[in-house]
Each structure stands twice: as C-alpha cells, then as structure tokens.
Amino acid sequence: MKDTITENTETPDVVVDINNLMKGFDNEYILKNLSLKLFRGENLVVLGKSGSGKSVLIKCIVRLLTPDSGSVKVLGEDVNLLDNKGLAKLREKIGFLFQSGALYDSMTIKQNLEFPLRRIKKNLSKKGMADKIAEVLENVGLPDTLNKMPSELSGGMRKRVSLARTIVVDPMIMLYDEPTTGLDPVTSDEISELINQVQKKYKTSSIIITHDIECARATADRVIMMLDGEVYSEGTIDAFNTSDDELIRSFFK
C-alpha cells in the first residue's frame, strides 16, 4: 500500500480542474455533471466499473473527445477554448499511457522513443537524445531493449517501453488508462511501482484510470469512484478500504 502523503495545511495547486462535465453518445450521457480536481504532485486514482465513463473522462482532458458542456482546465488553460496550436502546445506537457501501449510495430524501441523527442524537443542534440533515451529505458528497467522490435517483447515489457516513451519528453501531467490491464499479478505490481517511481523522479501529477484494486492500493494518494458517469465517492485509500458502503465494499472485498 502506498504511504499516505503528509497533509498540507496550505491549498495545493490545482493542475486539472473539471467542472460539470457532460459527454454523451447517441443521446445517452456517459459523463453527467462530473467535477473533479487533480492537485500538483498527487496520484489520483479514478475507479469504476466498465462503462462508467473513466476512459471518456481522460480523453476529454486532452480533447481527444469534445465535451457537450462543462469546463476542463489543464494548467490553467481551458482546453475547449484552445485553437489547434494552443492545444498541441498543451498536449506536449501531458503524457498519455494508452491501455494498448500504442507502440509503433514497424519501429525499433529506439525509434519509438526518438519519435516524440524529435517532435517536441527539437533543439536536443543527437547525444542529448541518446542520453535521454538511455535514461528512461534504465528507469523502466529495460536498458538492453534499444534495438529490439515491440514484437520481441512481452506484454509487460511493452507496457514499460510505452511508459518510457511517455516520460521521455518530461511531461508535467500523466494520464494512465488501465495501466495494468491484461498483465499477470507480478507484472501488474511492477507497473504500479513504476508509476510511483515516475511520480517521485519526474514530479508528475497523475490520473490513473483503473478497475484494478491492487493498483489503486499501491499508487493512490486519493481515490475517486465513478458510477454511471458521476462521482460516487471520494477519499483516501484507507477510507475506501474500511468503508461500510455496499457498493464500495464490492470493489474492495
């Protein structure tokens, strides 16, 4: 279980501020007046059953989906009011770890990590790029995979490389979409520990979308449970572990 962070008597900085978010498809709302905040330096776990709107939520944060109404502010910017250039600049500060990993199958691991660096860190020298790639691969425990293809790696290793590709551009905010789905328990624990290491080393603020309770227990500074597109409950992992609420207990039993 993740150590409880020391309570700060000062108001922490808000890096993501969502208010009354609505998003629907085919006249059915997936998100219903949802509001939440992500504070600087914290790991916020968002729990919920499949179909509760978790993945739709983080796609709205980076405007992969456009909300029907409500506001999404990231680092003080209203995402829905940005033009394409402004949105692209903001996205450079956000790391998004897709559930599938989304590596380029035709590229080596080195090429996969070079791709975002060339796009975002345009002034980086060839040596600086090589050093940065070596650093992040070392940090995810895969220093010897540089010239391998994604198909040569296990599912857990591909997830680690995907994480390395996400952090190689030094994002301020991390969005994790079901980071442990499809992994065995040992590998899931390793990914959860990596999430904590990224938080500490890169000072990231993270939203972790999951239905994996052990991942939640390992990574959460704070937990939000979603139900039918709304925030059902919010609190510390200890509060959820000891809750008498039947719905929460069904998750945490």
C-alpha positions, 0 to 999 in steps of 0.5 A: 500500500502506498504511504499516505502523503503528509497533509498540507495545511496550505491549498495545493495547486490545482493542475486539472480542474473539471467542472460539470462535465457532460459527454454523451453518445447517441443521446445517452450521457456517459459523463453527467455533471462530473467535477473533479480536481487533480492537485500538483504532485498527487496520484489520483486514482479514478475507479469504476466499473466498465462503462462508467465513463473513466476512459471518456473522462481522460480523453476529454482532458486532452480533447481527444473527445469534445465535451457537450458542456462543462469546463476542463482546465489543464494548467490553467488553460481551458482546453475547449477554448484552445485553437489547434496550436494552443492545444498541441502546445498543451498536449506536449506537457501531458503524457498519455499511457494508452491501455494498448501501449500504442507502440509503433510495430514497424519501429525499433524501441529506439525509434519509438522513443526518438519519435516524440523527442524529435517532435517536441524537443527539437533543439536536443542534440543527437547525444542529448537524445541518446542520453535521454533515451538511455535514461528512461529505458534504465528507469523502466528497467529495460536498458538492453531493449534499444534495438529490439522490435515491440514484437520481441517483447512481452506484454509487460515489457511493452507496457514499460517501453510505452511508459518510457516513451511517455516520460521521455519528453518530461511531461508535467501531467500523466494520464494512465488508462488501465495501466495494468490491464491484461498483465499477470499479478507480478507484472501488474505490481511492477507497473504500479511501482513504476508509476510511483517511481515516475511520480517521485523522479519526474514530479508528475501529477497523475490520473490513473484510470483503473478497475484494478484494486491492487493498483489503486492500493499501491499508487493512490494518494486519493481515490475517486469512484465513478458510477454511471458517469458521476462521482460516487465517492471520494477519499483516501485509500484507507477510507475506501478500504474500511468503508461500510458502503455496499457498493464500495465494499464490492470493489474492495472485498 
